[in-house]
Amino acid sequence: MVIGQVHRDQPGASAWARIEAAQRDVRLPCLLVPQPAHAVLAGELAAALLPTAFGELPPEIQRAIQMHDTGWAASDAQQIQRLRSGTGSTAAPVSFIAISPQEAAEAWDASIDAVHAFSKPGAIIVSRHFSLLAQHDQPHHQRFLEAEKSRQRKLEGATADLDRWTAALGFCDLVSLYLLSGLSREVEFPLAHPASAEAQNASRVSMQVDQHHLRFTPATLRSGCRLTIQALKHPVSAPGARFETLTWEVA
């Protein structure tokens, strides 16, 4: 679950550091965005990317980005059910960064399987994405990493596009998390997978958030495109609306 609130983020910190701080600072009221919905927003970002960023993304790769967190559906549904119950109506939600390594690995594995059902290249980039994330907590994810190395050897074909497609997934994933966390200060993103070794020296793009408007420098997304997602309100105030529609337009 991604937790959304208005935050005073830290100037000078990396995009991920700001996201992590926001996700650990859970306060009520807040917005709840299931991981599969966050991935849909990442897919919208991927569909709006200019070719100058990561080259042309085939439709199946855009769909893979859109579905890269499908495996979190059951876990997030259980949490929503708990928070909507009488005893959980004012309980604090649990962010994705507080989920146990075992539960995360199970969700990652299910996500890769879901994408593999329609795209082998898509499954590879989702596997590589989660493997890069897992390397930063290697002692807890060693079994997952070994399994994914084996999977990638079986799936990989002779394509030179996997690196840039994986980078596009990592970029869209990070931008989506930043927006949904309620952060608004100007921030830079690497034009590489943010968890990769290449990210440190990669070219960077700056994003400015002005309420519902986004500006990327240099231009990275198609001007005029509109991004939309529905977030659940928590707690729900009767008889108020149970969700809030979040929108951004790229300048």
CYANA upper distance limits for C-alpha pairs under 8 A (distance plus 0.5 A):
  1 MET  CA     32 LEU  CA      7.12
  1 MET  CA     33 VAL  CA      6.31
  1 MET  CA     34 PRO  CA      5.19
  1 MET  CA     35 GLN  CA      5.85
  1 MET  CA     76 ASP  CA      6.51
  1 MET  CA     94 VAL  CA      7.33
  1 MET  CA     95 SER  CA      5.60
  1 MET  CA     96 PHE  CA      5.54
  2 VAL  CA     23 GLN  CA      7.86
  2 VAL  CA     32 LEU  CA      6.57
  2 VAL  CA     33 VAL  CA      5.54
  2 VAL  CA     34 PRO  CA      6.69
  2 VAL  CA     35 GLN  CA      6.97
  2 VAL  CA     38 HIS  CA      8.04
  2 VAL  CA     95 SER  CA      6.11
  2 VAL  CA     96 PHE  CA      6.66
  2 VAL  CA    177 LEU  CA      7.93
  2 VAL  CA    180 LEU  CA      7.59
  2 VAL  CA    181 SER  CA      7.52
  3 ILE  CA     23 GLN  CA      6.65
  3 ILE  CA     26 VAL  CA      7.74
  3 ILE  CA     30 CYS  CA      7.26
  3 ILE  CA     31 LEU  CA      6.30
  3 ILE  CA     32 LEU  CA      5.66
  3 ILE  CA     33 VAL  CA      6.91
  3 ILE  CA     93 PRO  CA      8.12
  3 ILE  CA     95 SER  CA      6.54
  3 ILE  CA    180 LEU  CA      7.84
  3 ILE  CA    181 SER  CA      6.56
  4 GLY  CA     23 GLN  CA      8.50
  4 GLY  CA     30 CYS  CA      6.22
  4 GLY  CA     31 LEU  CA      5.18
  4 GLY  CA     32 LEU  CA      6.75
  4 GLY  CA     33 VAL  CA      7.87
  4 GLY  CA    180 LEU  CA      5.98
  4 GLY  CA    181 SER  CA      4.92
  4 GLY  CA    182 GLY  CA      5.90
  5 GLN  CA     27 ARG  CA      8.29
  5 GLN  CA     29 PRO  CA      8.36
  5 GLN  CA     30 CYS  CA      5.79
  5 GLN  CA     31 LEU  CA      6.92
  5 GLN  CA    181 SER  CA      6.64
  5 GLN  CA    182 GLY  CA      5.48
  6 VAL  CA    181 SER  CA      8.12
  6 VAL  CA    182 GLY  CA      5.24
  6 VAL  CA    183 LEU  CA      7.03
  7 HIS  CA     22 ALA  CA      7.22
  7 HIS  CA    181 SER  CA      8.39
  7 HIS  CA    182 GLY  CA      6.48
  7 HIS  CA    183 LEU  CA      6.20
  7 HIS  CA    184 SER  CA      8.32
  8 ARG  CA    183 LEU  CA      7.73
  9 ASP  CA     18 ARG  CA      6.49
  9 ASP  CA     22 ALA  CA      8.04
  9 ASP  CA    183 LEU  CA      6.87
  9 ASP  CA    184 SER  CA      8.15
  9 ASP  CA    185 ARG  CA      7.32
 10 GLN  CA     18 ARG  CA      6.99
 11 PRO  CA    185 ARG  CA      7.99
 13 ALA  CA     17 ALA  CA      6.50
 13 ALA  CA     18 ARG  CA      6.81
 14 SER  CA     18 ARG  CA      6.81
 14 SER  CA    187 VAL  CA      7.96
 14 SER  CA    188 GLU  CA      7.90
 15 ALA  CA     19 ILE  CA      6.77
 15 ALA  CA    174 LEU  CA      8.16
 15 ALA  CA    178 TYR  CA      7.47
 15 ALA  CA    187 VAL  CA      6.81
 15 ALA  CA    188 GLU  CA      7.29
 15 ALA  CA    189 PHE  CA      7.35
 16 TRP  CA     20 GLU  CA      6.54
 16 TRP  CA    174 LEU  CA      7.79
 16 TRP  CA    178 TYR  CA      8.34
 17 ALA  CA     21 ALA  CA      6.65
 18 ARG  CA     22 ALA  CA      6.64
 18 ARG  CA    178 TYR  CA      8.42
 18 ARG  CA    183 LEU  CA      8.33
 19 ILE  CA     23 GLN  CA      6.62
 19 ILE  CA    177 LEU  CA      7.45
 19 ILE  CA    178 TYR  CA      6.37
 19 ILE  CA    181 SER  CA      6.88
 19 ILE  CA    183 LEU  CA      8.27
 20 GLU  CA     24 ARG  CA      6.75
 20 GLU  CA     97 ILE  CA      7.86
 21 ALA  CA     25 ASP  CA      6.78
 22 ALA  CA     26 VAL  CA      7.77
 22 ALA  CA    181 SER  CA      6.91
 23 GLN  CA     95 SER  CA      6.59
 23 GLN  CA     97 ILE  CA      7.61
 23 GLN  CA    181 SER  CA      7.50
 24 ARG  CA     95 SER  CA      7.94
 24 ARG  CA     97 ILE  CA      8.30
 26 VAL  CA     30 CYS  CA      8.40
 26 VAL  CA     92 ALA  CA      7.55
 26 VAL  CA     93 PRO  CA      8.05
 27 ARG  CA     92 ALA  CA      7.82
 28 LEU  CA     92 ALA  CA      7.71
 28 LEU  CA    234 HIS  CA      7.64
 28 LEU  CA    235 PRO  CA      7.83
 29 PRO  CA    233 LYS  CA      8.00
 29 PRO  CA    234 HIS  CA      6.18
 29 PRO  CA    235 PRO  CA      6.57
 30 CYS  CA    233 LYS  CA      6.74
 30 CYS  CA    234 HIS  CA      5.93
 30 CYS  CA    235 PRO  CA      7.93
 31 LEU  CA    231 ALA  CA      6.25
 31 LEU  CA    232 LEU  CA      5.91
 31 LEU  CA    233 LYS  CA      5.28
 31 LEU  CA    234 HIS  CA      6.34
 31 LEU  CA    244 GLU  CA      8.47
 32 LEU  CA    231 ALA  CA      6.03
 32 LEU  CA    232 LEU  CA      5.41
 32 LEU  CA    233 LYS  CA      6.85
 32 LEU  CA    234 HIS  CA      7.37
 33 VAL  CA     37 ALA  CA      6.82
 33 VAL  CA     38 HIS  CA      6.95
 33 VAL  CA    180 LEU  CA      8.12
 33 VAL  CA    230 GLN  CA      8.15
 33 VAL  CA    231 ALA  CA      5.65
 33 VAL  CA    232 LEU  CA      7.02
 34 PRO  CA     38 HIS  CA      6.93
 34 PRO  CA     72 TRP  CA      8.28
 34 PRO  CA     73 ALA  CA      7.79
 34 PRO  CA     76 ASP  CA      6.31
 34 PRO  CA     77 ALA  CA      8.41
 35 GLN  CA     39 ALA  CA      6.77
 35 GLN  CA     69 ASP  CA      6.31
 35 GLN  CA     70 THR  CA      7.83
 35 GLN  CA     72 TRP  CA      6.50
 35 GLN  CA     73 ALA  CA      7.60
 35 GLN  CA     76 ASP  CA      7.76
 36 PRO  CA     40 VAL  CA      6.92
 36 PRO  CA     67 MET  CA      7.21
 36 PRO  CA     68 HIS  CA      8.07
 36 PRO  CA     69 ASP  CA      5.48
 36 PRO  CA     70 THR  CA      5.43
 36 PRO  CA     71 GLY  CA      8.15
 36 PRO  CA     72 TRP  CA      7.00
 36 PRO  CA     73 ALA  CA      6.74
 37 ALA  CA     41 LEU  CA      7.03
 37 ALA  CA    229 ILE  CA      7.93
 38 HIS  CA     42 ALA  CA      6.88
 38 HIS  CA     69 ASP  CA      8.40
 38 HIS  CA    173 ASP  CA      8.49
 38 HIS  CA    176 SER  CA      6.98
 38 HIS  CA    177 LEU  CA      7.63
 38 HIS  CA    180 LEU  CA      8.23
 39 ALA  CA     43 GLY  CA      6.65
 39 ALA  CA     65 ILE  CA      7.16
 39 ALA  CA     66 GLN  CA      5.49
 39 ALA  CA     67 MET  CA      6.39
 39 ALA  CA     68 HIS  CA      6.61
 39 ALA  CA     69 ASP  CA      6.27
 39 ALA  CA     70 THR  CA      8.27
 39 ALA  CA    173 ASP  CA      7.50
 39 ALA  CA    176 SER  CA      8.25
 40 VAL  CA     44 GLU  CA      6.83
 40 VAL  CA     65 ILE  CA      8.21
 40 VAL  CA     66 GLN  CA      4.98
 40 VAL  CA     67 MET  CA      7.10
 41 LEU  CA     45 LEU  CA      6.83
 41 LEU  CA     66 GLN  CA      7.60
 41 LEU  CA    176 SER  CA      6.67
 41 LEU  CA    227 LEU  CA      7.66
 41 LEU  CA    228 THR  CA      7.81
 41 LEU  CA    229 ILE  CA      7.22
 42 ALA  CA     46 ALA  CA      6.72
 42 ALA  CA     65 ILE  CA      7.00
 42 ALA  CA     66 GLN  CA      6.48
 42 ALA  CA    169 LEU  CA      8.25
 42 ALA  CA    172 CYS  CA      5.39
 42 ALA  CA    173 ASP  CA      5.87
 42 ALA  CA    175 VAL  CA      8.00
 42 ALA  CA    176 SER  CA      5.95
 43 GLY  CA     47 ALA  CA      6.69
 43 GLY  CA     62 GLN  CA      6.35
 43 GLY  CA     63 ARG  CA      7.10
 43 GLY  CA     64 ALA  CA      8.39
 43 GLY  CA     65 ILE  CA      5.67
 43 GLY  CA     66 GLN  CA      4.34
 43 GLY  CA     67 MET  CA      8.12
 43 GLY  CA    172 CYS  CA      7.86
 44 GLU  CA     48 ALA  CA      6.87
 44 GLU  CA     66 GLN  CA      7.79
 44 GLU  CA    227 LEU  CA      7.12
 45 LEU  CA     49 LEU  CA      6.81
 45 LEU  CA    172 CYS  CA      6.45
 45 LEU  CA    176 SER  CA      8.32
 45 LEU  CA    221 LEU  CA      7.94
 45 LEU  CA    227 LEU  CA      8.04
 46 ALA  CA     57 LEU  CA      8.26
 46 ALA  CA     62 GLN  CA      6.42
 46 ALA  CA     65 ILE  CA      7.77
 46 ALA  CA    168 ALA  CA      7.67
 46 ALA  CA    169 LEU  CA      8.11
 46 ALA  CA    172 CYS  CA      6.73
 47 ALA  CA     57 LEU  CA      8.37
 47 ALA  CA     62 GLN  CA      6.72
 48 ALA  CA    221 LEU  CA      5.76
 48 ALA  CA    222 ARG  CA      5.85
 48 ALA  CA    225 CYS  CA      7.34
 49 LEU  CA     53 ALA  CA      7.30
 49 LEU  CA     54 PHE  CA      8.34
 49 LEU  CA    220 THR  CA      6.43
 49 LEU  CA    221 LEU  CA      4.91
 49 LEU  CA    222 ARG  CA      6.70
 50 LEU  CA     54 PHE  CA      8.19
 50 LEU  CA     55 GLY  CA      8.00
 50 LEU  CA     56 GLU  CA      8.32
 50 LEU  CA    219 ALA  CA      8.34
 50 LEU  CA    220 THR  CA      6.03
 50 LEU  CA    221 LEU  CA      5.81
 50 LEU  CA    222 ARG  CA      6.48
 51 PRO  CA     55 GLY  CA      4.66
 51 PRO  CA     56 GLU  CA      5.56
 51 PRO  CA     57 LEU  CA      8.37
 52 THR  CA    220 THR  CA      7.77
 53 ALA  CA    191 LEU  CA      7.54
 53 ALA  CA    220 THR  CA      6.49
 54 PHE  CA    164 ARG  CA      6.25
 54 PHE  CA    165 TRP  CA      7.62
 54 PHE  CA    167 ALA  CA      8.09
 54 PHE  CA    168 ALA  CA      6.66
 54 PHE  CA    191 LEU  CA      8.34
 55 GLY  CA    164 ARG  CA      8.16
 57 LEU  CA     61 ILE  CA      6.56
 57 LEU  CA     62 GLN  CA      6.85
 57 LEU  CA    165 TRP  CA      7.66
 58 PRO  CA     62 GLN  CA      6.93
 59 PRO  CA     63 ARG  CA      6.65
 60 GLU  CA     64 ALA  CA      6.58
 60 GLU  CA    118 PHE  CA      8.44
 60 GLU  CA    119 SER  CA      7.01
 60 GLU  CA    122 GLY  CA      7.24
 61 ILE  CA     65 ILE  CA      6.76
 61 ILE  CA    121 PRO  CA      7.95
 61 ILE  CA    122 GLY  CA      5.96
 61 ILE  CA    165 TRP  CA      7.76
 62 GLN  CA     66 GLN  CA      6.73
 63 ARG  CA     67 MET  CA      6.68
 64 ALA  CA     68 HIS  CA      6.22
 64 ALA  CA    115 VAL  CA      6.40
 64 ALA  CA    119 SER  CA      8.06
 64 ALA  CA    122 GLY  CA      5.60
 64 ALA  CA    123 ALA  CA      7.77
 64 ALA  CA    126 VAL  CA      7.84
 65 ILE  CA    122 GLY  CA      8.32
 65 ILE  CA    126 VAL  CA      8.12
 65 ILE  CA    169 LEU  CA      6.24
 67 MET  CA    111 SER  CA      7.89
 67 MET  CA    114 ALA  CA      8.38
 67 MET  CA    115 VAL  CA      7.28
 68 HIS  CA    111 SER  CA      6.27
 68 HIS  CA    112 ILE  CA      7.58
 68 HIS  CA    115 VAL  CA      7.55
 68 HIS  CA    126 VAL  CA      6.58
 69 ASP  CA     73 ALA  CA      8.40
 69 ASP  CA    107 ALA  CA      8.04
 69 ASP  CA    108 TRP  CA      7.62
 69 ASP  CA    111 SER  CA      6.00
 70 THR  CA    107 ALA  CA      8.35
 70 THR  CA    110 ALA  CA      7.85
 70 THR  CA    111 SER  CA      5.51
 70 THR  CA    114 ALA  CA      7.55
 71 GLY  CA    106 GLU  CA      8.19
 71 GLY  CA    107 ALA  CA      4.94
 71 GLY  CA    108 TRP  CA      6.65
 71 GLY  CA    109 ASP  CA      7.69
 71 GLY  CA    110 ALA  CA      5.04
 71 GLY  CA    111 SER  CA      4.62
 71 GLY  CA    112 ILE  CA      8.32
 71 GLY  CA    114 ALA  CA      7.94
 72 TRP  CA     76 ASP  CA      6.58
 72 TRP  CA    107 ALA  CA      5.58
 72 TRP  CA    108 TRP  CA      8.20
 72 TRP  CA    110 ALA  CA      8.44
 72 TRP  CA    111 SER  CA      7.96
 73 ALA  CA     77 ALA  CA      6.49
 74 ALA  CA     78 GLN  CA      6.73
 75 SER  CA     79 GLN  CA      6.95
 76 ASP  CA     80 ILE  CA      6.68
 77 ALA  CA     81 GLN  CA      6.66
 78 GLN  CA     82 ARG  CA      6.76
 79 GLN  CA     83 LEU  CA      6.67
 79 GLN  CA     93 PRO  CA      8.13
 79 GLN  CA     94 VAL  CA      8.49
 80 ILE  CA     84 ARG  CA      6.52
 81 GLN  CA     85 SER  CA      6.78
 82 ARG  CA     87 THR  CA      8.42
 82 ARG  CA     88 GLY  CA      6.10
 82 ARG  CA     89 SER  CA      8.37
 83 LEU  CA     87 THR  CA      8.27
 83 LEU  CA     88 GLY  CA      4.87
 83 LEU  CA     89 SER  CA      5.56
 83 LEU  CA     90 THR  CA      7.81
 83 LEU  CA     91 ALA  CA      7.04
 83 LEU  CA     93 PRO  CA      7.78
 83 LEU  CA    234 HIS  CA      8.41
 83 LEU  CA    235 PRO  CA      8.48
 84 ARG  CA     88 GLY  CA      6.70
 84 ARG  CA     89 SER  CA      5.84
 85 SER  CA     89 SER  CA      6.29
 87 THR  CA     91 ALA  CA      8.23
 89 SER  CA    234 HIS  CA      8.18
 89 SER  CA    235 PRO  CA      6.40
 89 SER  CA    236 VAL  CA      8.14
 90 THR  CA    234 HIS  CA      8.21
 90 THR  CA    235 PRO  CA      6.37
 94 VAL  CA     98 ALA  CA      6.87
 94 VAL  CA     99 ILE  CA      7.89
 95 SER  CA     99 ILE  CA      7.50
 99 ILE  CA    103 GLU  CA      7.07
 99 ILE  CA    104 ALA  CA      6.94
100 SER  CA    104 ALA  CA      6.74
101 PRO  CA    105 ALA  CA      6.56
101 PRO  CA    140 HIS  CA      6.72
101 PRO  CA    141 HIS  CA      7.37
102 GLN  CA    106 GLU  CA      6.78
102 GLN  CA    140 HIS  CA      8.47
102 GLN  CA    141 HIS  CA      8.48
103 GLU  CA    107 ALA  CA      6.79
104 ALA  CA    108 TRP  CA      6.59
105 ALA  CA    109 ASP  CA      6.57
105 ALA  CA    141 HIS  CA      7.90
105 ALA  CA    144 PHE  CA      7.05
106 GLU  CA    110 ALA  CA      6.71
107 ALA  CA    111 SER  CA      6.59
108 TRP  CA    112 ILE  CA      6.81
108 TRP  CA    127 SER  CA      8.47
108 TRP  CA    130 PHE  CA      7.20
109 ASP  CA    113 ASP  CA      6.81
110 ALA  CA    114 ALA  CA      6.69
111 SER  CA    115 VAL  CA      6.90
111 SER  CA    126 VAL  CA      8.33
112 ILE  CA    116 HIS  CA      6.57
112 ILE  CA    123 ALA  CA      5.83
112 ILE  CA    124 ILE  CA      8.41
112 ILE  CA    126 VAL  CA      6.49
112 ILE  CA    127 SER  CA      6.57
113 ASP  CA    117 ALA  CA      6.96
113 ASP  CA    123 ALA  CA      7.65
114 ALA  CA    118 PHE  CA      8.25
115 VAL  CA    119 SER  CA      6.52
115 VAL  CA    120 LYS  CA      8.17
115 VAL  CA    122 GLY  CA      6.70
115 VAL  CA    123 ALA  CA      5.73
115 VAL  CA    126 VAL  CA      8.38
116 HIS  CA    120 LYS  CA      5.76
116 HIS  CA    122 GLY  CA      7.24
116 HIS  CA    123 ALA  CA      5.22
119 SER  CA    123 ALA  CA      6.65
120 LYS  CA    124 ILE  CA      6.84
120 LYS  CA    155 LEU  CA      7.07
121 PRO  CA    125 ILE  CA      6.93
121 PRO  CA    155 LEU  CA      8.24
121 PRO  CA    156 GLU  CA      7.89
121 PRO  CA    162 LEU  CA      8.04
122 GLY  CA    126 VAL  CA      6.79
123 ALA  CA    127 SER  CA      6.52
124 ILE  CA    128 ARG  CA      6.58
124 ILE  CA    152 GLN  CA      6.62
124 ILE  CA    155 LEU  CA      7.26
124 ILE  CA    156 GLU  CA      7.37
124 ILE  CA    162 LEU  CA      8.32
125 ILE  CA    129 HIS  CA      6.47
125 ILE  CA    162 LEU  CA      6.97
125 ILE  CA    165 TRP  CA      7.19
125 ILE  CA    166 THR  CA      5.49
125 ILE  CA    169 LEU  CA      8.21
126 VAL  CA    130 PHE  CA      6.82
126 VAL  CA    166 THR  CA      7.82
126 VAL  CA    169 LEU  CA      8.34
127 SER  CA    131 SER  CA      6.56
127 SER  CA    148 GLU  CA      6.95
127 SER  CA    152 GLN  CA      7.86
128 ARG  CA    132 LEU  CA      6.65
128 ARG  CA    148 GLU  CA      8.38
128 ARG  CA    152 GLN  CA      8.46
128 ARG  CA    166 THR  CA      7.37
129 HIS  CA    133 LEU  CA      7.03
129 HIS  CA    166 THR  CA      6.78
129 HIS  CA    169 LEU  CA      7.84
129 HIS  CA    170 GLY  CA      7.17
129 HIS  CA    193 HIS  CA      8.42
130 PHE  CA    134 ALA  CA      6.50
131 SER  CA    135 GLN  CA      6.71
131 SER  CA    144 PHE  CA      8.36
131 SER  CA    145 LEU  CA      6.44
131 SER  CA    148 GLU  CA      7.56
132 LEU  CA    136 HIS  CA      7.83
132 LEU  CA    195 ALA  CA      6.27
132 LEU  CA    196 SER  CA      6.86
133 LEU  CA    137 ASP  CA      8.10
133 LEU  CA    195 ALA  CA      6.66
134 ALA  CA    138 GLN  CA      6.36
134 ALA  CA    141 HIS  CA      6.33
134 ALA  CA    144 PHE  CA      8.37
134 ALA  CA    145 LEU  CA      7.48
135 GLN  CA    141 HIS  CA      7.96
135 GLN  CA    145 LEU  CA      8.15
137 ASP  CA    141 HIS  CA      6.85
138 GLN  CA    142 GLN  CA      5.99
138 GLN  CA    145 LEU  CA      8.47
141 HIS  CA    145 LEU  CA      6.67
142 GLN  CA    146 GLU  CA      6.75
143 ARG  CA    147 ALA  CA      6.74
144 PHE  CA    148 GLU  CA      6.65
145 LEU  CA    149 LYS  CA      6.69
146 GLU  CA    150 SER  CA      6.99
147 ALA  CA    151 ARG  CA      6.75
148 GLU  CA    152 GLN  CA      6.44
149 LYS  CA    153 ARG  CA      6.79
150 SER  CA    154 LYS  CA      7.00
151 ARG  CA    155 LEU  CA      6.72
152 GLN  CA    156 GLU  CA      6.12
161 ASP  CA    165 TRP  CA      6.61
162 LEU  CA    166 THR  CA      6.42
163 ASP  CA    167 ALA  CA      6.63
164 ARG  CA    168 ALA  CA      6.59
164 ARG  CA    192 ALA  CA      8.07
165 TRP  CA    169 LEU  CA      6.81
166 THR  CA    170 GLY  CA      6.79
166 THR  CA    193 HIS  CA      7.11
167 ALA  CA    171 PHE  CA      6.60
167 ALA  CA    191 LEU  CA      7.62
167 ALA  CA    192 ALA  CA      5.14
167 ALA  CA    193 HIS  CA      4.55
167 ALA  CA    194 PRO  CA      8.22
168 ALA  CA    172 CYS  CA      6.62
168 ALA  CA    191 LEU  CA      8.32
168 ALA  CA    192 ALA  CA      7.61
168 ALA  CA    193 HIS  CA      7.45
169 LEU  CA    173 ASP  CA      6.45
169 LEU  CA    193 HIS  CA      7.81
170 GLY  CA    174 LEU  CA      6.68
170 GLY  CA    192 ALA  CA      7.72
170 GLY  CA    193 HIS  CA      5.04
170 GLY  CA    194 PRO  CA      6.60
170 GLY  CA    195 ALA  CA      8.24
171 PHE  CA    175 VAL  CA      6.78
171 PHE  CA    189 PHE  CA      7.72
171 PHE  CA    190 PRO  CA      7.83
171 PHE  CA    191 LEU  CA      7.29
171 PHE  CA    192 ALA  CA      7.17
171 PHE  CA    193 HIS  CA      6.40
171 PHE  CA    194 PRO  CA      7.25
172 CYS  CA    176 SER  CA      6.54
173 ASP  CA    177 LEU  CA      6.78
174 LEU  CA    178 TYR  CA      6.65
174 LEU  CA    194 PRO  CA      8.18
175 VAL  CA    179 LEU  CA      6.78
175 VAL  CA    189 PHE  CA      8.34
176 SER  CA    180 LEU  CA      6.65
177 LEU  CA    181 SER  CA      6.47
178 TYR  CA    182 GLY  CA      7.47
178 TYR  CA    183 LEU  CA      6.55
179 LEU  CA    183 LEU  CA      6.53
179 LEU  CA    184 SER  CA      8.06
184 SER  CA    208 GLN  CA      7.89
184 SER  CA    209 VAL  CA      5.66
184 SER  CA    210 ASP  CA      7.58
184 SER  CA    211 GLN  CA      8.11
185 ARG  CA    208 GLN  CA      7.31
185 ARG  CA    209 VAL  CA      7.09
186 GLU  CA    206 SER  CA      7.45
186 GLU  CA    207 MET  CA      6.19
186 GLU  CA    208 GLN  CA      5.04
186 GLU  CA    209 VAL  CA      6.98
187 VAL  CA    206 SER  CA      6.16
187 VAL  CA    207 MET  CA      5.99
187 VAL  CA    208 GLN  CA      7.27
188 GLU  CA    204 ARG  CA      6.70
188 GLU  CA    205 VAL  CA      6.00
188 GLU  CA    206 SER  CA      4.84
188 GLU  CA    207 MET  CA      6.69
189 PHE  CA    194 PRO  CA      8.20
189 PHE  CA    204 ARG  CA      6.02
189 PHE  CA    205 VAL  CA      5.91
189 PHE  CA    206 SER  CA      6.93
189 PHE  CA    207 MET  CA      8.26
190 PRO  CA    194 PRO  CA      6.83
190 PRO  CA    199 ALA  CA      6.23
190 PRO  CA    200 GLN  CA      8.16
190 PRO  CA    202 ALA  CA      6.27
190 PRO  CA    203 SER  CA      6.40
190 PRO  CA    204 ARG  CA      4.93
190 PRO  CA    205 VAL  CA      6.92
191 LEU  CA    199 ALA  CA      7.76
191 LEU  CA    202 ALA  CA      6.49
191 LEU  CA    203 SER  CA      6.11
191 LEU  CA    204 ARG  CA      6.10
191 LEU  CA    205 VAL  CA      7.41
192 ALA  CA    196 SER  CA      7.80
192 ALA  CA    198 GLU  CA      7.04
192 ALA  CA    199 ALA  CA      5.74
192 ALA  CA    202 ALA  CA      6.76
192 ALA  CA    203 SER  CA      8.44
193 HIS  CA    198 GLU  CA      8.04
193 HIS  CA    199 ALA  CA      6.68
194 PRO  CA    199 ALA  CA      5.87
195 ALA  CA    199 ALA  CA      7.40
198 GLU  CA    202 ALA  CA      6.52
205 VAL  CA    216 PHE  CA      7.10
205 VAL  CA    217 THR  CA      6.09
205 VAL  CA    218 PRO  CA      6.49
205 VAL  CA    220 THR  CA      8.06
206 SER  CA    216 PHE  CA      6.05
206 SER  CA    217 THR  CA      5.56
206 SER  CA    218 PRO  CA      7.66
207 MET  CA    214 LEU  CA      7.21
207 MET  CA    215 ARG  CA      6.09
207 MET  CA    216 PHE  CA      5.07
207 MET  CA    217 THR  CA      7.02
208 GLN  CA    214 LEU  CA      6.15
208 GLN  CA    215 ARG  CA      5.65
208 GLN  CA    216 PHE  CA      7.06
209 VAL  CA    213 HIS  CA      6.41
209 VAL  CA    214 LEU  CA      5.38
209 VAL  CA    215 ARG  CA      7.31
210 ASP  CA    214 LEU  CA      6.88
211 GLN  CA    248 TRP  CA      8.40
212 HIS  CA    247 THR  CA      6.59
212 HIS  CA    248 TRP  CA      4.91
212 HIS  CA    249 GLU  CA      6.70
213 HIS  CA    248 TRP  CA      5.77
213 HIS  CA    249 GLU  CA      5.34
213 HIS  CA    250 VAL  CA      6.33
213 HIS  CA    251 ALA  CA      7.01
214 LEU  CA    248 TRP  CA      7.08
214 LEU  CA    249 GLU  CA      6.49
214 LEU  CA    250 VAL  CA      5.19
214 LEU  CA    251 ALA  CA      6.38
215 ARG  CA    219 ALA  CA      8.23
215 ARG  CA    250 VAL  CA      6.39
215 ARG  CA    251 ALA  CA      5.75
216 PHE  CA    220 THR  CA      6.45
216 PHE  CA    221 LEU  CA      7.69
216 PHE  CA    250 VAL  CA      8.41
216 PHE  CA    251 ALA  CA      8.40
221 LEU  CA    225 CYS  CA      8.35
221 LEU  CA    250 VAL  CA      7.62
222 ARG  CA    250 VAL  CA      7.60
223 SER  CA    250 VAL  CA      5.80
223 SER  CA    251 ALA  CA      5.76
224 GLY  CA    249 GLU  CA      6.68
224 GLY  CA    250 VAL  CA      5.77
224 GLY  CA    251 ALA  CA      6.38
225 CYS  CA    249 GLU  CA      6.34
225 CYS  CA    250 VAL  CA      6.09
226 ARG  CA    247 THR  CA      7.51
226 ARG  CA    248 TRP  CA      6.31
226 ARG  CA    249 GLU  CA      4.99
226 ARG  CA    250 VAL  CA      7.03
227 LEU  CA    247 THR  CA      5.99
227 LEU  CA    248 TRP  CA      5.65
227 LEU  CA    249 GLU  CA      6.76
228 THR  CA    245 THR  CA      7.50
228 THR  CA    246 LEU  CA      6.17
228 THR  CA    247 THR  CA      4.99
228 THR  CA    248 TRP  CA      7.18
229 ILE  CA    245 THR  CA      6.35
229 ILE  CA    246 LEU  CA      5.82
229 ILE  CA    247 THR  CA      7.14
230 GLN  CA    243 PHE  CA      6.97
230 GLN  CA    244 GLU  CA      6.18
230 GLN  CA    245 THR  CA      4.94
230 GLN  CA    246 LEU  CA      6.50
231 ALA  CA    243 PHE  CA      5.94
231 ALA  CA    244 GLU  CA      5.79
231 ALA  CA    245 THR  CA      6.79
231 ALA  CA    246 LEU  CA      7.66
232 LEU  CA    242 ARG  CA      6.50
232 LEU  CA    243 PHE  CA      4.69
232 LEU  CA    244 GLU  CA      6.80
233 LYS  CA    241 ALA  CA      8.33
233 LYS  CA    242 ARG  CA      5.99
233 LYS  CA    243 PHE  CA      5.55
233 LYS  CA    244 GLU  CA      7.17
236 VAL  CA    240 GLY  CA      7.43
236 VAL  CA    241 ALA  CA      7.95
236 VAL  CA    242 ARG  CA      6.34
237 SER  CA    241 ALA  CA      8.06
237 SER  CA    242 ARG  CA      8.33
